[in-house]
Amino acid sequence: MGILTWIIIGLIAGVVAKAIHPGEDPGGFFVTIIIGIVGGVLGGFISSLLGFGAVDGFNIGSLLIAVLGAVLVLFLYRKFSKKS
């Protein structure tokens, strides 16, 4: 899958993840894209390890896996970036 496809899926996954798990995050738009891309990679890696498939193109299954990964990354980002 090309880098442009990763960016597009990452953008969509990041926006959907922020809609599912709303709240304030530092960084705004660019952090949303990065969280989406990292979430897509992580979601694809985990789903391929579990035998569910991978993020392999611009389709609904890949987007769903990327969104689930992005929600997980967003949750972890918020959990570990909180100031004590």
C-alpha positions as a Markdown table, in Angstrom:
| # | Residue | x | y | z |
|---|---|---|---|---|
| 1 | Met | 0.0 | 0.0 | 0.0 |
| 2 | Gly | 1.4 | 3.4 | -0.9 |
| 3 | Ile | 2.2 | 6.2 | 1.5 |
| 4 | Leu | -0.6 | 8.3 | 0.2 |
| 5 | Thr | -3.1 | 5.6 | 1.0 |
| 6 | Trp | -1.6 | 5.2 | 4.5 |
| 7 | Ile | -2.0 | 9.0 | 5.1 |
| 8 | Ile | -5.6 | 9.0 | 3.8 |
| 9 | Ile | -6.6 | 5.9 | 5.9 |
| 10 | Gly | -4.7 | 7.4 | 8.9 |
| 11 | Leu | -6.5 | 10.7 | 8.6 |
| 12 | Ile | -9.9 | 9.0 | 8.4 |
| 13 | Ala | -9.1 | 6.6 | 11.2 |
| 14 | Gly | -7.8 | 9.4 | 13.4 |
| 15 | Val | -10.8 | 11.5 | 12.9 |
| 16 | Val | -13.2 | 8.6 | 13.6 |
| 17 | Ala | -11.1 | 7.6 | 16.6 |
| 18 | Lys | -11.4 | 11.2 | 18.0 |
| 19 | Ala | -15.2 | 11.0 | 17.4 |
| 20 | Ile | -15.4 | 7.7 | 19.2 |
| 21 | His | -13.1 | 8.8 | 22.0 |
| 22 | Pro | -13.5 | 12.6 | 22.3 |
| 23 | Gly | -11.5 | 14.9 | 24.4 |
| 24 | Glu | -8.8 | 17.5 | 24.3 |
| 25 | Asp | -5.4 | 16.5 | 22.9 |
| 26 | Pro | -2.3 | 18.7 | 22.4 |
| 27 | Gly | -1.2 | 18.9 | 18.8 |
| 28 | Gly | -4.5 | 19.1 | 17.0 |
| 29 | Phe | -4.8 | 18.0 | 13.4 |
| 30 | Phe | -1.3 | 16.6 | 12.9 |
| 31 | Val | -1.4 | 14.5 | 16.0 |
| 32 | Thr | -4.7 | 13.1 | 14.8 |
| 33 | Ile | -3.1 | 12.1 | 11.5 |
| 34 | Ile | -0.1 | 10.5 | 13.3 |
| 35 | Ile | -2.3 | 8.7 | 15.8 |
| 36 | Gly | -4.4 | 7.4 | 12.9 |
| 37 | Ile | -1.4 | 6.2 | 10.9 |
| 38 | Val | 0.2 | 4.6 | 13.9 |
| 39 | Gly | -3.1 | 3.0 | 14.8 |
| 40 | Gly | -3.5 | 1.6 | 11.3 |
| 41 | Val | -0.1 | 0.0 | 11.5 |
| 42 | Leu | -0.7 | -1.3 | 15.0 |
| 43 | Gly | -4.2 | -2.5 | 14.1 |
| 44 | Gly | -2.9 | -4.2 | 11.0 |
| 45 | Phe | -0.1 | -5.9 | 12.9 |
| 46 | Ile | -2.3 | -7.1 | 15.7 |
| 47 | Ser | -5.1 | -8.3 | 13.4 |
| 48 | Ser | -2.6 | -10.2 | 11.2 |
| 49 | Leu | -1.1 | -11.9 | 14.3 |
| 50 | Leu | -4.6 | -13.0 | 15.4 |
| 51 | Gly | -5.4 | -14.2 | 11.8 |
| 52 | Phe | -8.1 | -11.6 | 11.0 |
| 53 | Gly | -6.3 | -10.0 | 8.1 |
| 54 | Ala | -4.2 | -6.9 | 7.6 |
| 55 | Val | -4.6 | -3.3 | 6.5 |
| 56 | Asp | -3.9 | -4.1 | 2.8 |
| 57 | Gly | -5.7 | -1.5 | 0.8 |
| 58 | Phe | -8.4 | 1.2 | 0.8 |
| 59 | Asn | -11.4 | -0.9 | 1.8 |
| 60 | Ile | -13.9 | -1.1 | 4.7 |
| 61 | Gly | -12.1 | -3.9 | 6.5 |
| 62 | Ser | -8.8 | -2.1 | 6.5 |
| 63 | Leu | -10.5 | 1.1 | 7.6 |
| 64 | Leu | -12.2 | -0.7 | 10.5 |
| 65 | Ile | -8.9 | -2.3 | 11.6 |
| 66 | Ala | -7.2 | 1.1 | 11.4 |
| 67 | Val | -9.9 | 2.8 | 13.4 |
| 68 | Leu | -9.7 | 0.2 | 16.1 |
| 69 | Gly | -6.0 | 0.6 | 16.2 |
| 70 | Ala | -6.3 | 4.4 | 16.3 |
| 71 | Val | -8.7 | 4.2 | 19.2 |
| 72 | Leu | -6.2 | 2.0 | 21.1 |
| 73 | Val | -3.3 | 4.4 | 20.3 |
| 74 | Leu | -5.4 | 7.4 | 21.3 |
| 75 | Phe | -6.4 | 5.8 | 24.6 |
| 76 | Leu | -2.7 | 4.9 | 25.3 |
| 77 | Tyr | -1.6 | 8.4 | 24.2 |
| 78 | Arg | -4.0 | 10.1 | 26.6 |
| 79 | Lys | -3.2 | 7.7 | 29.5 |
| 80 | Phe | 0.6 | 8.2 | 29.3 |
| 81 | Ser | 0.6 | 11.9 | 28.3 |
| 82 | Lys | -1.4 | 13.1 | 31.4 |
| 83 | Lys | 0.5 | 15.4 | 33.6 |
| 84 | Ser | 0.7 | 14.3 | 37.2 |
